[in-house]
């Protein structure tokens, strides 16, 4: 279909805003599935951008609070927690067997008004992990881990991550942008990557980015609707079933650099750590992370 005939709510554009993106993203089918869940939703694909989340946040700050699912084949300035970089290469040494993309990177932006925002990243993680595989676990507060079930107790490897940011709208509402990055191929070694990594093609060797987007987006949008109505309570049991840290020794990077044992999360999604001084509860802010030790 020529680009001019593509409805504007389901469009694929290149970095300059013209032309069809090279991959055949299932925009029409995905929009038809998602729009009834969030009326007015647009579904868009970019060949390249700095950051899908940045693009949606800029729209919101300019007064555009329309819901949007935005996917990019390559990000040049993707972000993770604590100011880290999310690498989103078009190709990697191990990605040539499928569509040439080493990762799937997308952001979902929409207005949300939950009574309590606590635990949102955990709820998002639950939705993604459940849509993927039983071997995918959740490392508090926002990482997807792939666990080797043949080696009980072995540490997991990072498969992907979630970054949630918000912007105030002129009408007083809050626009949430949920950024998701999933390694399709295992990332090539870089000095900046300091933890063990995994790629989804270890599970499904022929997995392609467009099909993975169609797999993850519907349960994510449904989960956000549930969270808005019921908060983290609706996800607590499901998170516990995927909790990668429960029962593991951990070290926090809080001011006191506490060591202890992770004991799950509380009703609001705070990590519970049993230390020598008693129980410590960590909120998923940018100032705290945990690592198995």
N, C-alpha and C positions, 0 to 999 in steps of 0.2 A: 504494500500500500504506500503511495507517495506520502512524504512527510506532511504536506499540506492537508491531506485528508485524515490525518490522525487526530482524533478529538483531543483537545488541549489537556484534558484530565488524565490522559494516558499517553504520554509523549516520551520519546527517547531523543536526547540531544547530545551534541558533542560539547567540548569545553568552551567553544565560542557561542553556543546556543543555537547552532544550526546543524541539520543533518541527522540521520538515523544512527544510533549507537550500533557498533558492529555486532554485538551479541543479540540474539533474538530473545530479549527479555519478554516474559509472558504478561505484558502490561495490560492488555485488554481483559484476559481471563482473570488476572489477579485483581484488577479494579472491580470487575463484576462480582467477585467474591467478597471483597473488603468493603466496598462502598455501602452496602446495606448495614454493616456493623458500625460505620461512622459516616453518616451522610455528608456529602460534600468533599470527601477524601479525593485527593489527586495522587496518582502513581507516576513517578518520573524516573528516568534513567539518564545518567551522564557518563560520557566516556572518561572524563577526568575532571577533578575539582580539588580544591585544597582540603576541604572537609565537608562532608554532607551535613554534619551537625552545625557547623559554622553557617552554612548556607541557610538552614532552616531558622536558626536563631536570629540571623540578620533580617529575615522576612518578618519574624514575629516582632522584633524591635522597631520595624518600620510600620507596624500596624496590621500586618497580614497574619491573622491567626487561623487561617484555613488549615485543616488537617492535611498532611502530606507524607507519603512514603517516598523517600528519595534514595536511590541506589547509585553508586559510582563504580565503574570498573577499575579506576585507580584514584587513590587519594595522595596528594603530595604533602599534606600537613595534617594527617589524622592524629587524633589525641586519645590518650588513655588517662587513667587516674594519676594524680600527683604530678601532672605536667609531663608524663611520659609520652613518647611518640608511638602511634600505632602504625606499623609498617603495612602498606597495602600495595604490593608490587603487582604489576600486570602479569609478569611471569616470574617463576623461580626455577631453579635447576631441576626441581622435581615435579613441575606442574604441566609438562608438555603432553601428558597423556589424555587430557580432557579439553577444556576450553581456553587454556592459556592463562587463566586467572589463578593466582596463588591464594587469593582470599575473597571472601564475600564481605562487602562493607556497605551498610545502609543505615539510615536514620529514619525514625518515625516521629513526626511532630504533631502534636494535638493539644487542645486545651484539656486540662484535667482539674478537677476540684474535689479531691478526696478529703475526708474529715481529718486524716492524718497521713502525711507523706512517708512516714517511717516504713522502711522495709520494701520500698518500691523496687530497688535494684534486685532484691532477692526474689520478688514475685516475677520480675522479668526473667531472671535466670531460671526459675522453675519452668516457665512456659517454654523457653528455648531448649533446656535439657530434656524435658519430656518429649519434645518434638524430634529429638535427635536419636538417642540411643540409651539403653540402660547403663552403659559404661560411662556416660557423661555425668560428672559430679559437679557440685557447686562449691567453690572456694570463696568464703565470705570476704568482701561483700559483693564482688562483681565479676568473678572469673569463672569460665567454664573449663573444667579439667577433664582430661581423658585418663581413665584409670585402667591399668592393666589387671584385669580380673584374674589372670593366671598367676599373679604375684601379689597375694593379699598383704596389705600393709605397706606396699611400695608407694612412694609419693607419686602424685599425679603430674601430668604434663599439661601446660596451658594450651587449650584449644581455641579459646576466644575470650571475649570480654564485653562488658556493657559499660557505657558511660551515660549518665543521666544529667542533663542540664536544664535549667528553666529560664524563662524570660517573662517579664511583666508585660501584659497587653494594655493598650490605652483604656480599655473598658474596665480595668481592674482585675481581670482574670489572669490566670497563670498558664503559660504555654510550656509544655514539657517536651523535650527532645530526647528520645531514647536512641542512642547510637550503639550499633552492634557490629562487632568485627569477629569473623570466624575464619580461622586458617583452613583453607582447603588442602593446600600442600603444606608439608612441614616447612617452616621458614628456613631459608639458608642461614648459616651461621653469621652473626654480626657481633662486634664487640659490645653493642648496646643491649643485646639480648642476654640477660644474665640468668634466666631460668629455663628449665627443660620445656620444650615445646612439642606440640603434636599437630597433625594435619588430618582433616576429616577423610581424606582419601585413603588413610590407613584402614578405615572402616568400609568405605565405599569407593573403590579405586576409580570409578568412572563418574563420580559426582561432579556436576556442573553448577556454576553459580546461579543461573536463572532458576533451575529446579529447586535449589536449596532456598532461594528467596521465597518461592511459592510455598515451600514447606514450612518456613518459619514465620512468615508474616501473619497468616490468619490466627494461629494460637497466641501470638504476641498481642494482637489487637484485642482479641477476646479477653485475655488476661488483664489488660489495662482497664477494660470495662468492669471486670469483676473487682479489681483493686479499688477503683473509684467508688464502688458501692459498699464494699465490705472490708477494705484495707488488707493488711498483711495477714490478718487472722485466717482468711480464706486459703492462704498458701503455707501456713506454718507447718502442718503435718507433711505436706508434699516437699517442702524444703528439707525437713529433717531426714526424709528418705534419701535425699541426694547430697547431704552435708558431707563434704570431703574432709572437714577438719575435726568433726566430733570424735573425741577420745584421743586426739593426737597431741603430742607436745607442740607448743607454739611459742613464738616470741613476738611480742608486740613491738612496734616502733613508736610507741607513745613516749612521753617525756621520761618516764621511769624505766623504759625498756624491760618490762616485766616478762618473765618466763612462766609458763604454766601449762595447763591442759585445757583444750577447748571443750566446752560442755554444751554445744548447741547454741541456739539463739533464744531470746525471750519473746514475749508476745508482740513486741514492736520491732523485732529484727535485730536487736543489739546482740553482739557476740558475747557469750558468757565464757570467761576464762577463770579457772580455778588456780589461784596463785598461793604462795606461802602466806600472803597477807589476807587471804580470803578471796571472795569472788569479785572479779572486775568485769564491768560491762562496757563494751566498746561500741560506740555509735559509728556507722559507716561514713565518716567524714573524710575529707581529703588529708587529714592530719594523722590518720591511723591506718596501718596495714598490718597484716600478720603473715608470718612465714613458718612452715614446719621447721623444727630445729632438731 
